[in-house]
Amino acid sequence: MKSDAQRGSRKSVGVVITVLAVLCLFSVFAIREIHTRSVSAKSDVWIEQSESAEQLAADLAVRIDMTDLVQLNSAQIEKYYAVPKETLEKAVVYSNTTESELREIAVFQVGSPAERDMVMNAVNTRISAFSATYNLSNSANSEKMYFVGNSGPYVVFVIGVPYARTSAAVRGE
């Protein structure tokens, strides 16, 4: 016959094993939740899930409250950005210019790193052309009145909204 000490010891081991099993189960769910959170917080997620440059530009306009802009046609985009015609077919630009303010959202869908570089050069030329007139660039990112970013097949450019606000919208905040 087993003594009371042996039965108590076995019972304690059983309790410890049960507690460890429950903790392991909770750990698995906790790690899974942490992984999910970090992926969904990335800016690339909603951008790369966009089906087109048009959808991405429209979503961004709503996120940063710039829905009063007009869409430019391909001739206007070519004039303002000087990008290749094949890129123009996959681009959308919303703009509203007054004497005191330039507001614009441009989204280009690119197919290669070379195309991305061309578009980025065109965007930088546009920034330079209007920087002094509209006071677009300051030394601190939070004071910049433009945002340039690229993710997946898209180059995104926004003028007229503080960098920090656009950056937060792009990150999904």
Secondary structure, DSSP 4 states (H G I P E B T S, - for coil): ---HHHHHHHHHHHHHHHHHHHHHHHHHHHHHHHHHHHHHTSTHHHHHT-SSHHHHHHHHHHHTT-TT-EEPPHHHHHHHH---HHHHTTEEEEEEE-SS-EEEEEEEE-SSHHHHHHHHHHHHHHHHHHHHHHT---SSGGG-SEEEEEETTEEEEEESS-HHHHHHHHTT-
